[in-house]
Amino acid sequence: MNQPLSPERIRADVAELIGCDPAEIAPDDNLTDLGLDSVRTMVLVERWRAAGAATLDFPDLAERPELAHWTELLTGGSV
């Protein structure tokens, strides 16, 4: 069973795909600059849809590739 989407889960999922420690990602870092390409972003979209964000689409994440934005989008809260 998938973990619910929490700020910690979102940070951990992103860190896993860019190959860094979750603590290394600042809320306002540009995730594209950190190495998160479109293929990895689609992996996150699919993973997070399966975890309950059924209406999430690639443009939702691509328009502003920052952890703080994604956390607010997916959980309604801040990092």
Phi and psi restraints in degrees (value plus and minus 20) as a CYANA .aco file:
   2 ASN   PHI     -96.4   -56.4
   2 ASN   PSI     126.6   166.6
   3 GLN   PHI     -86.3   -46.3
   3 GLN   PSI     127.4   167.4
   4 PRO   PHI     -87.3   -47.3
   4 PRO   PSI     137.8   177.8
   5 LEU   PHI     -95.4   -55.4
   5 LEU   PSI      95.8   135.8
   6 SER   PHI    -149.5  -109.5
   6 SER   PSI     143.6   183.6
   7 PRO   PHI     -74.9   -34.9
   7 PRO   PSI     -58.1   -18.1
   8 GLU   PHI     -86.9   -46.9
   8 GLU   PSI     -62.1   -22.1
   9 ARG   PHI     -84.4   -44.4
   9 ARG   PSI     -63.8   -23.8
  10 ILE   PHI     -81.5   -41.5
  10 ILE   PSI     -67.3   -27.3
  11 ARG   PHI     -81.0   -41.0
  11 ARG   PSI     -64.7   -24.7
  12 ALA   PHI     -84.7   -44.7
  12 ALA   PSI     -61.5   -21.5
  13 ASP   PHI     -83.3   -43.3
  13 ASP   PSI     -64.0   -24.0
  14 VAL   PHI     -84.2   -44.2
  14 VAL   PSI     -66.8   -26.8
  15 ALA   PHI     -79.7   -39.7
  15 ALA   PSI     -60.6   -20.6
  16 GLU   PHI     -78.2   -38.2
  16 GLU   PSI     -63.7   -23.7
  17 LEU   PHI     -97.9   -57.9
  17 LEU   PSI     -42.6    -2.6
  18 ILE   PHI    -121.2   -81.2
  18 ILE   PSI     -22.7    17.3
  19 GLY   PHI      54.5    94.5
  19 GLY   PSI      24.3    64.3
  20 CYS   PHI    -158.3  -118.3
  20 CYS   PSI     153.0   193.0
  21 ASP   PHI     -94.9   -54.9
  21 ASP   PSI     117.1   157.1
  22 PRO   PHI     -73.5   -33.5
  22 PRO   PSI     -53.2   -13.2
  23 ALA   PHI     -87.9   -47.9
  23 ALA   PSI     -36.7     3.3
  24 GLU   PHI     -99.0   -59.0
  24 GLU   PSI     -30.4     9.6
  25 ILE   PHI    -116.5   -76.5
  25 ILE   PSI      95.3   135.3
  26 ALA   PHI    -100.1   -60.1
  26 ALA   PSI     131.2   171.2
  27 PRO   PHI     -75.8   -35.8
  27 PRO   PSI     -52.3   -12.3
  28 ASP   PHI    -124.4   -84.4
  28 ASP   PSI      -9.5    30.5
  29 ASP   PHI     -83.2   -43.2
  29 ASP   PSI     122.3   162.3
  30 ASN   PHI     -99.1   -59.1
  30 ASN   PSI      93.5   133.5
  31 LEU   PHI     -88.0   -48.0
  31 LEU   PSI     -46.8    -6.8
  32 THR   PHI     -85.0   -45.0
  32 THR   PSI     -62.6   -22.6
  33 ASP   PHI     -83.6   -43.6
  33 ASP   PSI     -46.4    -6.4
  34 LEU   PHI    -104.4   -64.4
  34 LEU   PSI     -23.2    16.8
  35 GLY   PHI      91.6   131.6
  35 GLY   PSI     -12.7    27.3
  36 LEU   PHI    -105.0   -65.0
  36 LEU   PSI      83.4   123.4
  37 ASP   PHI    -109.8   -69.8
  37 ASP   PSI     159.9   199.9
  38 SER   PHI     -85.1   -45.1
  38 SER   PSI     -54.2   -14.2
  39 VAL   PHI     -85.3   -45.3
  39 VAL   PSI     -65.1   -25.1
  40 ARG   PHI     -86.2   -46.2
  40 ARG   PSI     -56.2   -16.2
  41 THR   PHI     -82.8   -42.8
  41 THR   PSI     -59.8   -19.8
  42 MET   PHI     -85.8   -45.8
  42 MET   PSI     -54.4   -14.4
  43 VAL   PHI     -79.6   -39.6
  43 VAL   PSI     -63.7   -23.7
  44 LEU   PHI     -84.5   -44.5
  44 LEU   PSI     -62.9   -22.9
  45 VAL   PHI     -75.8   -35.8
  45 VAL   PSI     -69.1   -29.1
  46 GLU   PHI     -84.5   -44.5
  46 GLU   PSI     -62.9   -22.9
  47 ARG   PHI     -82.3   -42.3
  47 ARG   PSI     -64.7   -24.7
  48 TRP   PHI     -96.3   -56.3
  48 TRP   PSI     -49.2    -9.2
  49 ARG   PHI     -82.2   -42.2
  49 ARG   PSI     -64.1   -24.1
  50 ALA   PHI     -84.0   -44.0
  50 ALA   PSI     -46.0    -6.0
  51 ALA   PHI    -109.1   -69.1
  51 ALA   PSI     -16.7    23.3
  52 GLY   PHI     103.4   143.4
  52 GLY   PSI     -30.0    10.0
  53 ALA   PHI    -109.4   -69.4
  53 ALA   PSI      44.1    84.1
  54 ALA   PHI     -79.8   -39.8
  54 ALA   PSI     -48.0    -8.0
  55 THR   PHI    -116.1   -76.1
  55 THR   PSI     -16.4    23.6
  56 LEU   PHI     -85.5   -45.5
  56 LEU   PSI     115.0   155.0
  57 ASP   PHI    -147.5  -107.5
  57 ASP   PSI     138.2   178.2
  58 PHE   PHI     -71.0   -31.0
  58 PHE   PSI     -67.0   -27.0
  59 PRO   PHI     -80.2   -40.2
  59 PRO   PSI     -48.1    -8.1
  60 ASP   PHI     -78.2   -38.2
  60 ASP   PSI     -58.6   -18.6
  61 LEU   PHI    -108.5   -68.5
  61 LEU   PSI     -58.4   -18.4
  62 ALA   PHI     -88.3   -48.3
  62 ALA   PSI     -49.5    -9.5
  63 GLU   PHI     -85.4   -45.4
  63 GLU   PSI     -49.3    -9.3
  64 ARG   PHI    -168.9  -128.9
  64 ARG   PSI      64.7   104.7
  65 PRO   PHI     -98.8   -58.8
  65 PRO   PSI      48.8    88.8
  66 GLU   PHI    -149.3  -109.3
  66 GLU   PSI     119.6   159.6
  67 LEU   PHI     -76.9   -36.9
  67 LEU   PSI     -62.3   -22.3
  68 ALA   PHI     -81.6   -41.6
  68 ALA   PSI     -63.4   -23.4
  69 HIS   PHI     -84.5   -44.5
  69 HIS   PSI     -65.9   -25.9
  70 TRP   PHI     -83.5   -43.5
  70 TRP   PSI     -60.2   -20.2
  71 THR   PHI     -84.1   -44.1
  71 THR   PSI     -63.7   -23.7
  72 GLU   PHI     -83.8   -43.8
  72 GLU   PSI     -62.2   -22.2
  73 LEU   PHI     -81.3   -41.3
  73 LEU   PSI     -63.3   -23.3
  74 LEU   PHI    -108.5   -68.5
  74 LEU   PSI     -45.8    -5.8
  75 THR   PHI    -141.9  -101.9
  75 THR   PSI     -34.2     5.8
  76 GLY   PHI      59.6    99.6
  76 GLY   PSI     -17.5    22.5
  77 GLY   PHI    -140.4  -100.4
  77 GLY   PSI    -193.8  -153.8
  78 SER   PHI    -126.2   -86.2
  78 SER   PSI     149.2   189.2
